[in-house]
Amino acid sequence: MPLLSLKMLRRFFEFYINASIHVALAVIALVCVTYKELGYPLTTDVLGYVFFGTISAYNFVKYAKAAGLHHRSLTTSMRAIQMTSILSTLALFYFAFQVSITVIYASTFLAAVTFLYAIPVVFQKNLRTFSGIKIFLVALVWAGATVLIPWANASAALTSDVWLSFAQRFLIVMAYTLPFEIRDLPYDAPSLRTFPQQFGIKKVKIMGVLLLLIALLLEGFKDDVMLPHFLSLGMLTGVITLLLWRASTNQSRFYASFWVESAPFVWLGSFYVLTYLLTA
């Protein structure tokens, strides 16, 4: 019985990762950081919209081709992921009617980038296959989803602090993505010209640390600097630096997809704890 339970837990964990639920929760954690930092009223409609949109988008990018080519021979796990994607898309449409029209405009642009990232429509190539731009596209979509969508729904002024938060998020996600690129180094086609392919693993790790330091320094240029946010951001950069430095081409199966992807939870949790401790 214990062995059966352990096997079931492992299957559930693999489904949780492979169905993009973990990454969707990580995105939600970053959205919550934005709401708390910029002082916008947190709305469950945006959380639902971003959460289900992330699952739909990630599963589309990862599995659309496989599902289309092998629809009849899909494994049980793939069918479960496919059903999760369908239900998430339906939930996404529901929440789309709850958020502001500005959010729809902003997310339409992000959805278009995601679509072009996966589907070959330009010279029979998708955006992912264009040399050296993969990491920038990922950072753009994540920064847009976790900073600009909360801003758009709040109908707030587009201040310099919003742009600085967007720039910070862009740099953080770039650094955060590098362990994935290191993991995929043996499998990526040379034509992709990813950062590890162009500069080597050691230089990429140094580059990632520099990106994180720049993101941390940008905090000092904001009009409204919150000490809990600054300290939690420092903790986040430390965690990502450690995870990045330990990344390798033979990392464990879930090192990037679970442990690295969990970094936003550290940021959100430390932000709330420090806010409580420093304002109590």
TIVEX-582051 format. One line per 10 residues: number of its first residue (from 1); their letters; for each residue z, y negated, x negated of N, C-alpha, C. Coordinates in Angstrom, 3 decimals, always signed. Each point is the difference from the previous one (the first is absolute). Example, Ala and Ser with C-alpha at 12.3 -4.5 7.8 and 13.67 -1.06 7.14 Angstrom:
! TIVEX-582051
1	AS	+7.800:+5.690:-13.190:+0.000:-1.190:+0.890:+0.000:-1.200:-0.900  -0.720:-1.050:+0.350:+0.060:-1.190:-0.820:+0.730:-1.090:+0.770
END
This chain:
! TIVEX-582051
1	MPLLSLKMLR	+0.000:+1.224:-0.817:+0.000:-1.224:+0.817:+0.000:-1.275:-0.851  +0.869:-0.082:-1.032:-0.041:-1.194:-0.854:-1.357:-0.187:-0.655  -0.640:+1.129:-0.428:-1.308:-0.103:-0.639:-1.037:-0.505:+0.987  +0.101:+0.478:+1.252:-0.930:-0.456:+1.035:+0.187:-1.485:+0.271  +1.244:-0.426:+0.071:+0.282:-1.409:+0.240:-0.520:-0.861:-1.141  +0.182:+0.483:-1.238:-0.480:-0.737:-1.164:-1.520:-0.115:+0.026  -0.658:+1.081:+0.409:-1.460:-0.015:+0.077:-0.468:-0.976:+1.067  +0.701:-0.027:+1.125:-0.365:-0.921:+1.080:+0.224:-1.452:-0.414  +1.096:-0.248:-0.713:+0.274:-1.352:-0.484:-1.083:-0.456:-0.970  -0.441:+0.928:-0.861:-1.046:-0.349:-0.960:-1.304:-0.330:+0.721
11	RFFEFYINAS	-0.327:+0.782:+1.019:-1.221:-0.269:+0.775:+0.090:-1.347:+0.710  +1.172:-0.276:+0.554:+0.186:-1.286:+0.669:-0.127:-1.138:-0.999  +0.587:+0.159:-1.193:-0.075:-1.036:-1.022:-1.449:-0.236:-0.424  -0.736:+1.086:-0.200:-1.405:-0.131:-0.396:-0.804:-0.702:+1.095  +0.295:+0.343:+1.253:-0.673:-0.680:+1.111:+0.368:-1.483:+0.020  +1.269:-0.300:-0.205:+0.494:-1.381:-0.024:-0.742:-0.825:-1.050  -0.253:+0.595:-1.158:-0.736:-0.695:-1.063:-1.485:-0.047:+0.318  -0.584:+1.156:+0.309:-1.448:+0.098:+0.165:-0.510:-0.723:+1.241  +0.842:-0.150:+1.005:-0.408:-0.717:+1.218:+0.201:-1.503:-0.136  +0.391:-0.458:-1.188:+0.150:-1.431:-0.308:+1.161:-0.664:+0.733
21	IHVALAVIAL	+0.959:+0.787:+0.457:+1.169:-0.579:+0.667:+0.888:-0.711:-1.019  +0.142:+0.607:-1.182:+0.843:-0.605:-1.034:-0.566:-1.340:-0.454  -1.290:-0.043:-0.259:-0.609:-1.253:-0.452:+0.064:-1.055:+1.098  -0.110:+0.415:+1.272:+0.090:-0.958:+1.111:+1.398:-0.609:+0.071  +1.026:+0.818:-0.243:+1.373:-0.526:-0.009:+0.206:-0.942:-1.182  -0.643:+0.306:-1.139:+0.090:-0.891:-1.161:-0.613:-1.362:+0.312  -1.124:+0.010:+0.694:-0.642:-1.259:+0.410:+0.912:-0.763:+0.954  +0.625:+0.697:+0.923:+0.926:-0.637:+0.937:+1.173:-0.632:-0.751  +0.488:+0.667:-1.035:+1.091:-0.564:-0.806:-0.425:-1.332:-0.607  -1.236:-0.083:-0.494:-0.493:-1.253:-0.578:-0.184:-1.073:+1.070
31	VCVTYKELGY	-0.419:+0.397:+1.194:-0.114:-0.952:+1.112:+1.368:-0.586:+0.325  +1.013:+0.862:+0.025:+1.362:-0.469:+0.301:+0.517:-0.948:-1.084  -0.357:+0.267:-1.255:+0.367:-0.912:-1.090:-0.606:-1.377:+0.255  -1.262:-0.021:+0.407:-0.676:-1.274:+0.284:+0.687:-0.757:+1.125  +0.308:+0.690:+1.080:+0.671:-0.641:+1.129:+1.335:-0.607:-0.423  +0.753:+0.758:-0.769:+1.327:-0.474:-0.405:-0.109:-1.155:-0.993  -0.936:+0.117:-0.940:-0.144:-1.054:-1.014:-0.469:-1.316:+0.616  -1.018:+0.059:+0.851:-0.599:-1.216:+0.546:+0.689:-0.482:+1.268  +0.959:+0.779:+0.496:+0.784:-0.445:+1.144:-0.711:+0.093:+1.325  -1.016:+0.859:+0.099:-0.692:+0.172:+1.271:+0.816:+0.940:+0.903
41	PLTTDVLGYV	-0.080:-0.185:+1.318:+0.679:+0.939:+0.913:-0.695:+1.356:-0.028  +0.747:+1.036:-0.300:-0.553:+1.351:-0.104:-0.386:+0.519:+1.380  -1.227:+0.505:+0.137:-0.467:+0.514:+1.281:-0.420:+1.460:-0.150  +0.433:+0.818:+0.942:-0.351:+1.416:-0.037:-1.487:+0.222:+0.252  -0.646:-0.935:+0.675:-1.431:+0.148:+0.263:-0.793:+0.003:-1.303  +0.328:-0.906:-0.903:-0.692:-0.037:-1.292:+0.336:+1.236:-0.819  +1.259:+0.429:+0.032:+0.384:+1.201:-0.739:-0.790:+1.213:+0.500  -0.106:+0.145:+1.309:-0.771:+1.106:+0.552:-1.472:-0.115:-0.343  -0.530:-1.210:+0.077:-1.417:-0.238:-0.297:-0.319:+0.356:-1.449  +0.831:-0.449:-0.927:-0.242:+0.267:-1.418:+0.249:+1.466:-0.328
51	FFGTISAYNF	+1.060:+0.574:+0.571:+0.338:+1.405:-0.288:-1.130:+0.933:+0.424  -0.425:-0.094:+1.241:-1.042:+0.907:+0.486:-1.367:-0.353:-0.592  -0.204:-1.280:-0.300:-1.235:-0.385:-0.667:-0.099:+0.580:-1.392  +1.129:+0.049:-0.709:+0.010:+0.575:-1.347:-0.307:+1.488:+0.033  +0.630:+0.731:+0.924:-0.276:+1.439:+0.109:-1.475:+0.235:+0.320  -0.521:-0.746:+0.955:-1.405:+0.163:+0.391:-0.931:-0.298:-1.166  +0.256:-1.105:-0.706:-0.879:-0.417:-1.089:+0.066:+0.971:-1.179  +1.211:+0.371:-0.400:+0.140:+0.901:-1.147:-0.606:+1.364:+0.283  +0.245:+0.538:+1.172:-0.559:+1.313:+0.319:-1.513:-0.057:+0.147  -0.505:-1.135:+0.477:-1.451:-0.168:+0.072:-0.605:+0.030:-1.399
61	VKYAKAAGLH	+0.603:-0.730:-0.924:-0.511:-0.042:-1.374:+0.086:+1.367:-0.669  +1.109:+0.705:+0.230:+0.227:+1.268:-0.696:-0.736:+1.185:+0.613  -0.142:+0.010:+1.343:-0.432:+1.236:+0.640:-1.253:-0.102:+0.862  -0.539:-1.175:+0.197:-1.140:-0.138:+0.920:-1.164:+0.893:-0.403  -0.319:+0.012:-1.272:-1.137:+0.788:-0.478:+0.262:+1.488:+0.179  +1.209:+0.437:-0.358:+0.334:+1.423:+0.109:-0.017:+0.453:+1.452  +0.557:-0.808:+0.883:+0.048:+0.359:+1.413:-1.406:+0.064:+0.602  -0.859:-0.893:-0.439:-1.356:-0.015:+0.526:-0.837:+1.177:-0.455  +0.192:+0.420:-1.252:-0.814:+1.075:-0.554:+0.508:+1.381:+0.377  +1.286:+0.133:+0.204:+0.589:+1.318:+0.219:+0.845:+0.023:+1.275
71	HRSLTTSMRA	-0.490:-0.619:+1.023:+0.804:-0.147:+1.216:+0.472:+1.351:+0.542  -0.873:+0.991:+0.009:+0.344:+1.292:+0.591:+0.911:+0.841:-0.891  +0.023:-0.309:-1.280:+0.786:+0.822:-0.921:+1.242:-0.727:-0.511  +0.432:-1.029:+0.717:+1.186:-0.737:-0.424:+1.224:+0.911:+0.017  +0.857:-0.144:-1.007:+1.233:+0.768:-0.035:+0.971:-0.549:+1.040  +1.074:+0.762:+0.228:+1.007:-0.431:+0.976:+0.593:-1.346:-0.397  +0.288:-0.181:-1.297:+0.586:-1.258:-0.469:-0.971:-1.166:+0.182  -1.289:+0.272:-0.259:-0.991:-1.057:+0.174:-0.166:-0.366:+1.474  +0.086:+0.990:+0.869:-0.090:-0.295:+1.433:+1.198:-0.833:+0.459  +1.175:+0.289:-0.573:+1.194:-0.779:+0.343:-0.159:-1.437:-0.481
81	IQMTSILSTL	-0.562:-0.181:-1.183:-0.242:-1.345:-0.534:-1.037:-0.721:+0.861  -1.027:+0.743:+0.405:-1.034:-0.588:+0.849:+0.593:-0.468:+1.329  +0.865:+0.814:+0.588:+0.639:-0.377:+1.260:+0.914:-1.203:-0.191  +0.726:-0.021:-1.130:+0.853:-1.148:-0.312:-0.830:-1.275:-0.106  -1.175:+0.113:-0.611:-0.880:-1.156:-0.150:-0.503:-0.492:+1.355  -0.348:+0.931:+0.870:-0.489:-0.377:+1.331:+1.095:-0.706:+0.791  +1.192:+0.587:-0.008:+1.117:-0.605:+0.732:+0.367:-1.365:-0.589  -0.069:-0.114:-1.329:+0.309:-1.277:-0.648:-1.024:-1.060:+0.372  -1.265:+0.401:+0.096:-1.047:-0.948:+0.387:+0.211:-0.476:+1.433  +0.386:+0.906:+0.879:+0.288:-0.389:+1.388:+1.182:-0.968:+0.054
91	ALFYFAFQVS	+1.047:+0.299:-0.789:+1.163:-0.900:-0.054:-0.394:-1.346:-0.590  -0.891:+0.018:-0.978:-0.483:-1.246:-0.611:-0.678:-0.884:+1.044  -0.825:+0.595:+0.844:-0.672:-0.770:+1.046:+1.015:-0.581:+0.983  +1.041:+0.769:+0.308:+1.044:-0.515:+0.902:+0.651:-1.245:-0.600  +0.414:+0.097:-1.277:+0.684:-1.135:-0.626:-0.939:-1.166:-0.263  -1.311:+0.283:-0.085:-0.970:-1.083:-0.209:+0.019:-0.991:+1.152  +0.379:+0.473:+1.193:+0.075:-0.888:+1.167:+1.327:-0.762:+0.062  +0.921:+0.332:-0.917:+1.305:-0.646:+0.007:+0.109:-1.107:-1.055  -0.828:+0.078:-1.048:+0.095:-0.972:-1.091:-0.930:-1.182:+0.271  +0.148:-1.039:-0.812:-0.795:-1.214:+0.215:-1.450:+0.221:-0.417
101	ITVIYASTFL	-0.884:-0.843:+0.517:-1.426:+0.102:-0.323:-0.243:-0.285:-1.483  +0.863:-0.826:-0.604:-0.137:-0.285:-1.426:+0.224:+1.260:-0.828  +0.928:+0.830:+0.434:+0.244:+1.279:-0.683:-1.247:+0.880:+0.100  -0.632:+0.013:+1.158:-1.207:+0.808:+0.183:-1.104:-0.466:-0.958  -0.165:-1.323:-0.115:-1.014:-0.529:-0.914:+0.297:+0.423:-1.442  +1.259:-0.172:-0.411:+0.369:+0.329:-1.377:-0.159:+1.495:-0.274  +0.440:+0.819:+0.933:-0.065:+1.442:-0.218:-1.425:+0.534:+0.108  -0.862:-0.698:+0.741:-1.404:+0.411:+0.072:-0.653:-0.103:-1.366  +0.312:-1.066:-0.723:-0.520:-0.141:-1.365:+0.515:+1.130:-0.891  +1.313:+0.295:+0.090:+0.583:+1.063:-0.814:-0.590:+1.356:+0.386
111	AAVTFLYAIP	-0.242:+0.207:+1.293:-0.602:+1.255:+0.457:-1.425:+0.141:-0.517  -0.728:-1.118:-0.049:-1.377:+0.038:-0.512:-0.015:+0.391:-1.480  +0.933:-0.556:-0.768:+0.093:+0.364:-1.427:+0.321:+1.484:-0.139  +0.932:+0.497:+0.835:+0.365:+1.417:-0.037:-1.184:+0.880:+0.363  -0.748:-0.392:+1.019:-1.172:+0.761:+0.434:-1.042:+0.067:-1.116  -0.289:-1.146:-0.601:-0.986:-0.047:-1.077:+0.488:+0.720:-1.258  +1.325:+0.109:-0.136:+0.588:+0.737:-1.121:-0.314:+1.493:+0.107  -0.104:+0.494:+1.236:-0.164:+1.444:+0.203:-1.423:+0.427:+0.333  -0.741:-0.863:+0.714:-1.308:+0.388:+0.511:-1.116:-0.627:-0.823  -0.961:+0.802:-0.459:-1.116:-0.545:-0.807:-1.019:-0.725:+0.867
121	VVFQKNLRTF	+0.046:-1.316:-0.017:-0.938:-0.793:+0.803:-0.829:-0.959:-0.858  +0.395:-0.205:-1.255:-0.732:-0.894:-0.898:-0.662:+0.835:-1.083  -1.333:+0.117:+0.052:-0.741:+0.820:-0.963:+0.560:+1.427:-0.064  +0.366:+0.514:+1.170:+0.561:+1.352:+0.095:+1.275:+0.174:-0.823  +0.711:-1.100:-0.189:+1.265:+0.049:-0.747:+1.084:-0.704:+0.807  +1.239:+0.490:-0.134:+1.110:-0.724:+0.593:+0.638:-0.887:-1.056  +0.889:-0.882:+0.426:+0.587:-0.955:-0.943:+0.803:+0.690:-1.099  +0.578:+1.172:+0.330:+0.818:+0.705:-0.984:-0.816:+0.397:-1.227  -1.303:+0.244:+0.187:-0.823:+0.475:-1.109:-0.501:-1.128:-0.903  +0.201:-1.254:+0.415:-0.392:-1.114:-0.852:+0.999:-0.128:-1.149
131	SGIKIFLVAL	-0.508:-0.149:-1.187:+0.826:+0.067:-1.206:+1.130:-1.015:+0.002  +1.211:+0.473:-0.206:+1.135:-0.844:-0.321:+0.643:-0.783:+1.124  -0.443:+0.195:+1.266:+0.553:-0.857:+1.056:+0.985:+0.720:+0.923  +0.150:+1.313:-0.178:+0.848:+0.778:+0.908:+1.401:-0.588:+0.111  +0.634:-0.259:-1.123:+1.398:-0.452:-0.002:+0.140:-1.379:+0.640  -1.013:-0.849:-0.148:+0.039:-1.336:+0.602:-0.127:+0.084:+1.528  -0.824:+0.929:+0.483:-0.151:+0.176:+1.442:+1.295:+0.504:+0.632  +0.637:+0.972:-0.662:+1.269:+0.525:+0.508:+1.043:-1.112:+0.055  +0.091:-0.786:-1.074:+0.986:-1.087:-0.051:-0.290:-1.060:+1.061  -1.270:-0.297:+0.222:-0.386:-0.993:+1.008:+0.408:+0.450:+1.399
141	VWAGATVLIP	-0.281:+1.247:+0.334:+0.314:+0.500:+1.343:+1.508:+0.071:+0.210  +0.736:+0.504:-1.000:+1.458:+0.088:+0.129:+0.625:-1.384:+0.115  -0.423:-0.926:-0.846:+0.563:-1.357:+0.045:-0.329:-0.668:+1.327  -1.225:+0.202:+0.476:-0.384:-0.579:+1.287:+0.807:+0.578:+1.148  +0.164:+1.327:-0.002:+0.715:+0.664:+1.094:+1.485:-0.340:+0.015  +0.583:-0.187:-1.181:+1.459:-0.173:-0.058:+0.462:-1.451:-0.106  -0.915:-0.918:-0.248:+0.376:-1.422:-0.060:-0.761:-0.818:+1.045  -1.312:+0.113:+0.014:-0.793:-0.852:+0.880:+0.128:+0.388:+1.474  +0.123:+1.274:+0.297:+0.148:+0.398:+1.409:+1.322:-0.503:+0.583  +1.146:+0.159:-0.683:+1.234:-0.611:+0.533:-0.119:-1.512:+0.156
151	WANASAALTS	-0.642:-0.660:-0.977:-0.202:-1.448:+0.101:-0.859:-0.338:+1.218  -1.089:+0.747:+0.194:-0.911:-0.279:+1.112:+0.698:+0.186:+1.341  +0.812:+1.036:+0.115:+0.667:+0.243:+1.279:+1.073:-1.047:+0.298  +0.581:-0.560:-1.067:+1.042:-1.018:+0.195:-0.582:-1.368:+0.328  -1.330:-0.139:-0.154:-0.663:-1.302:+0.230:+0.677:-1.099:-0.805  +0.365:+0.335:-1.235:+0.714:-0.944:-0.867:-0.988:-0.776:-0.860  +0.503:-1.058:-0.628:-0.828:-0.784:-0.910:-0.339:+0.814:-1.236  -1.209:-0.181:-0.509:-0.436:+0.721:-1.204:+0.453:-0.794:-1.222  +1.255:+0.192:-0.366:+0.606:-0.764:-1.086:-0.294:+0.628:-1.349  +0.361:-0.730:-1.044:-0.172:+0.535:-1.353:+0.869:+1.231:-0.217
161	DVWLSFAQRF	+1.153:+0.071:+0.673:+0.866:+1.177:-0.130:-0.681:+1.255:+0.541  -0.776:-0.155:+1.076:-0.729:+1.145:+0.545:-1.035:+0.485:-1.002  -0.739:-0.943:-0.600:-1.014:+0.382:-0.984:+0.632:+0.615:-1.242  +1.150:-0.513:-0.401:+0.682:+0.576:-1.163:+0.493:+1.414:+0.304  +0.493:+0.201:+1.207:+0.425:+1.343:+0.407:-1.198:+0.952:+0.027  -1.136:-0.499:+0.476:-1.224:+0.808:+0.009:-0.405:+0.368:-1.429  +0.043:-0.979:-0.902:-0.367:+0.256:-1.398:+0.962:+0.998:-0.646  +1.296:-0.154:+0.278:+0.987:+0.942:-0.525:-0.275:+1.409:+0.497  -0.262:+0.120:+1.289:-0.239:+1.319:+0.586:-1.267:+0.620:-0.602  -1.019:-0.819:-0.213:-1.246:+0.476:-0.597:+0.266:+0.579:-1.391
171	LIVMAYTLPF	+0.747:-0.715:-0.812:+0.293:+0.447:-1.360:+0.891:+1.236:-0.001  +0.990:+0.010:+0.884:+0.915:+1.145:+0.076:-0.757:+1.263:+0.396  -0.887:-0.121:+0.994:-0.750:+1.176:+0.455:-0.959:+0.472:-1.089  -0.573:-0.913:-0.762:-0.845:+0.413:-1.119:+0.795:+0.861:-0.982  +1.193:-0.471:-0.368:+0.845:+0.766:-0.924:+0.442:+1.318:+0.627  +0.301:-0.069:+1.284:+0.481:+1.144:+0.773:-1.067:+1.088:+0.130  -1.280:-0.407:-0.066:-1.124:+0.930:+0.144:-0.334:+0.708:-1.311  +0.412:-0.548:-1.126:-0.384:+0.561:-1.297:+0.450:+1.447:-0.212  +1.215:+0.407:+0.430:+0.345:+1.423:-0.152:-0.971:+0.937:+0.725  -0.568:-0.469:+1.113:-0.990:+0.805:+0.713:-1.290:+0.103:-0.819
181	EIRDLPYDAP	-0.401:-1.114:-0.625:-1.213:+0.027:-0.805:+0.187:+0.862:-1.250  +1.212:-0.025:-0.553:+0.293:+0.874:-1.150:-0.052:+1.460:+0.443  +0.569:+0.297:+1.155:-0.032:+1.368:+0.545:-1.428:+0.491:+0.181  -0.878:-0.891:+0.493:-1.369:+0.397:+0.333:-0.956:-0.078:-1.179  +0.485:-0.400:-1.154:-0.869:-0.186:-1.167:-0.858:+1.226:-0.311  +0.536:+1.223:+0.023:-0.844:+1.165:-0.325:-1.079:+0.294:+1.046  +0.140:-0.577:+1.210:-0.893:+0.353:+1.101:-0.971:-1.112:+0.381  +0.314:-1.243:-0.340:-0.871:-1.118:+0.370:-1.290:+0.025:-0.813  -1.098:-0.284:+0.678:-1.289:-0.084:-0.694:+0.022:-1.165:-0.982  -0.609:+0.156:-1.171:-0.013:-1.088:-0.989:-0.584:-1.297:+0.537
191	SLRTFPQQFG	-0.902:+0.116:+0.963:-0.646:-1.192:+0.551:+0.971:-0.898:+0.760  +1.153:+0.538:+0.402:+0.973:-0.813:+0.731:+0.619:-1.066:-0.891  +0.078:+0.277:-1.283:+0.569:-0.941:-0.976:+1.369:-0.525:+0.469  +0.885:+0.916:+0.318:+1.362:-0.387:+0.358:+0.700:-0.566:-1.232  +1.123:-0.646:+0.202:+0.721:-0.594:-1.127:+0.360:+1.019:-1.081  +0.541:+1.174:+0.363:+0.295:+0.986:-1.054:-1.244:+0.455:-0.750  -1.140:+0.082:+0.689:-1.236:+0.377:-0.678:-0.452:-1.074:-0.983  +0.177:-1.259:+0.377:-0.478:-1.098:-0.847:+0.943:-0.319:-1.156  +1.311:+0.069:+0.252:+0.956:-0.505:-0.993:+0.920:+1.064:-0.591  +0.039:+1.165:+0.617:+0.918:+1.014:-0.475:+1.351:-0.107:+0.690
201	IKKVKIMGVL	+0.741:+1.090:+0.013:+1.250:+0.062:+0.755:+1.057:-0.961:-0.533  +0.170:-0.062:-1.314:+1.054:-0.850:-0.573:-0.234:-1.470:+0.320  -1.233:-0.473:-0.195:-0.296:-1.404:+0.276:+0.135:-0.315:+1.490  -0.349:+0.968:+0.843:+0.127:-0.195:+1.449:+1.468:-0.169:+0.385  +0.874:+0.766:-0.612:+1.429:-0.119:+0.297:+0.527:-1.375:-0.421  -0.426:-0.472:-1.155:+0.394:-1.343:-0.446:-0.543:-1.058:+0.962  -1.242:+0.191:+0.418:-0.624:-0.920:+0.952:+0.790:-0.045:+1.306  +0.435:+1.165:+0.483:+0.772:+0.060:+1.232:+1.309:-0.753:-0.108  +0.681:+0.136:-1.136:+1.266:-0.718:-0.211:-0.244:-1.506:-0.007  -1.090:-0.429:-0.616:-0.325:-1.427:-0.032:-0.288:-0.532:+1.404
211	LLLIALLLEG	-0.703:+0.784:+0.811:-0.268:-0.398:+1.382:+1.303:-0.191:+0.772  +0.943:+0.914:-0.216:+1.295:-0.088:+0.687:+0.787:-1.223:-0.468  -0.058:-0.286:-1.290:+0.704:-1.177:-0.525:-0.585:-1.288:+0.570  -1.328:-0.052:+0.115:-0.637:-1.187:+0.589:+0.434:-0.163:+1.455  +0.040:+1.118:+0.740:+0.443:-0.051:+1.395:+1.432:-0.518:+0.098  +0.835:+0.420:-0.928:+1.391:-0.458:-0.005:+0.087:-1.482:-0.344  -0.803:-0.446:-0.964:+0.014:-1.407:-0.403:-0.511:-0.925:+1.104  -0.929:+0.496:+0.813:-0.538:-0.822:+1.090:+1.080:-0.411:+1.000  +1.088:+0.757:+0.041:+1.091:-0.323:+0.919:+0.558:-1.395:-0.281  -0.018:-0.400:-1.266:+0.543:-1.293:-0.383:-0.830:-1.181:+0.465
221	FKDDVMLPHF	-1.231:+0.249:+0.444:-0.867:-1.078:+0.465:+0.117:-0.256:+1.498  +0.810:+0.798:+0.694:+0.135:-0.164:+1.445:+0.917:-1.175:+0.337  -0.264:-0.607:+1.141:+0.841:-1.102:+0.460:+1.362:+0.503:+0.452  +0.008:+1.195:+0.593:+1.239:+0.565:+0.530:+0.273:+1.332:-0.693  +0.814:-0.032:-1.038:+0.324:+1.206:-0.769:+1.299:+0.590:+0.526  -0.068:+1.253:+0.441:+1.182:+0.707:+0.490:+0.524:+0.903:-1.115  +1.246:-0.176:-0.377:+0.577:+0.802:-1.073:-0.055:+1.497:+0.308  +0.361:+0.436:+1.219:-0.103:+1.438:+0.282:-1.423:+0.539:-0.158  -0.996:-0.800:+0.409:-1.392:+0.430:-0.141:-0.384:+0.088:-1.470  +0.386:-0.997:-0.768:-0.326:+0.001:-1.432:+0.632:+1.199:-0.706
231	LSLGMLTGVI	+1.271:+0.265:+0.279:+0.685:+1.124:-0.648:-0.587:+1.338:+0.433  -0.314:+0.133:+1.291:-0.588:+1.257:+0.476:-1.404:+0.190:-0.556  -0.722:-1.105:-0.162:-1.321:+0.067:-0.624:+0.128:+0.462:-1.447  +1.032:-0.485:-0.686:+0.256:+0.453:-1.365:+0.304:+1.489:-0.047  +0.767:+0.491:+0.970:+0.292:+1.422:+0.071:-1.276:+0.801:+0.245  -0.856:-0.510:+0.880:-1.260:+0.683:+0.285:-0.863:+0.103:-1.262  -0.124:-1.107:-0.729:-0.833:+0.023:-1.202:+0.560:+0.987:-1.024  +1.325:+0.099:-0.060:+0.612:+0.963:-0.910:-0.315:+1.431:+0.398  +0.091:+0.294:+1.293:-0.290:+1.354:+0.497:-1.462:+0.365:-0.232  -0.911:-0.921:+0.338:-1.427:+0.298:-0.188:-0.326:+0.154:-1.481
241	TLLLWRASTN	+0.627:-0.821:-0.846:-0.220:+0.130:-1.443:+0.406:+1.388:-0.483  +1.155:+0.476:+0.426:+0.466:+1.331:-0.389:-0.961:+1.076:+0.494  -0.416:-0.101:+1.263:-0.920:+0.992:+0.561:-1.356:-0.041:-0.695  -0.461:-1.199:-0.301:-1.287:-0.149:-0.691:+0.071:+0.574:-1.406  +1.106:-0.266:-0.688:+0.119:+0.454:-1.390:+0.073:+1.524:-0.099  +0.510:+0.634:+1.058:+0.119:+1.459:-0.002:-1.244:+0.693:+0.551  -0.951:-0.765:+0.527:-1.202:+0.582:+0.588:-0.869:+0.636:-1.080  -0.636:+1.104:+0.352:-0.895:+0.689:-0.932:-1.078:+0.722:+0.794  -0.977:+0.536:-0.698:-1.077:+0.718:+0.674:+0.467:+1.349:+0.539  +1.103:+0.509:-0.510:+0.520:+1.285:+0.501:+1.338:-0.178:+0.726
251	QSRFYASFWV	+0.134:-1.134:+0.682:+1.217:-0.263:+0.776:+0.124:+1.019:+1.133  +1.216:+0.162:+0.511:+0.226:+0.958:+1.077:-0.807:-0.390:+1.234  -0.202:+0.957:+0.880:-0.903:-0.164:+1.136:+0.321:-1.215:+0.863  +1.279:-0.230:+0.245:+0.391:-1.092:+0.896:+0.615:-1.179:-0.752  -0.195:-0.064:-1.299:+0.600:-1.104:-0.771:-0.498:-1.353:+0.514  -1.324:-0.141:+0.087:-0.560:-1.277:+0.452:+0.102:-0.139:+1.517  -0.416:+1.044:+0.722:-0.102:-0.108:+1.456:+1.350:-0.066:+0.703  +1.086:+0.410:-0.666:+1.321:-0.132:+0.621:+0.892:-0.969:-0.765  +0.260:+0.272:-1.277:+0.962:-0.809:-0.751:-0.510:-1.412:-0.243  -1.222:-0.138:-0.479:-0.550:-1.346:-0.225:-0.158:-0.723:+1.336
261	ESAPFVWLGS	-0.460:+0.736:+1.002:-0.219:-0.598:+1.315:+1.308:-0.423:+0.667  +1.132:+0.452:-0.539:+1.307:-0.349:+0.578:+0.552:-1.317:-0.534  -0.650:-0.597:-0.980:+0.498:-1.241:-0.602:+0.259:-1.114:+1.021  -0.865:-0.200:+1.018:+0.282:-1.056:+0.985:+1.324:+0.179:+0.732  +0.452:+1.256:+0.156:+1.288:+0.224:+0.660:+1.143:-0.550:-0.848  -0.152:+0.110:-1.322:+0.994:-0.557:-0.922:+0.057:-1.510:+0.161  -1.160:-0.620:+0.101:-0.062:-1.462:+0.145:+0.665:-0.440:+1.298  -0.398:+0.618:+1.106:+0.553:-0.394:+1.299:+1.503:+0.261:+0.061  +0.427:+1.184:-0.454:+1.420:+0.338:+0.062:+0.853:-0.921:-0.848  -0.453:-0.277:-1.228:+0.773:-0.877:-0.886:+0.001:-1.437:+0.511
271	FYVLTYLLTA	-1.087:-0.423:+0.634:-0.082:-1.345:+0.565:+1.065:-0.181:+1.086  +0.103:+0.971:+0.891:+0.985:-0.089:+1.077:+1.426:+0.094:-0.531  +0.233:+0.904:-0.944:+1.349:+0.168:-0.555:+0.432:-1.256:-0.746  -0.898:-0.547:-0.822:+0.346:-1.204:-0.758:+0.186:-1.199:+0.928  -0.804:-0.077:+1.055:+0.176:-1.091:+0.964:+1.389:+0.077:+0.629  +0.428:+1.191:+0.342:+1.323:+0.182:+0.604:+1.108:-0.343:-0.994  -0.144:+0.479:-1.243:+1.063:-0.223:-1.000:+0.116:-1.459:-0.423  -1.144:-0.675:-0.088:+0.008:-1.377:-0.510:+0.216:-1.054:+1.069  -0.090:+0.399:+1.257:+0.180:-0.972:+1.082:+1.234:+0.305:+0.842  +0.668:+1.121:-0.280:+1.184:+0.380:+0.793:+1.153:-0.955:-0.268
END
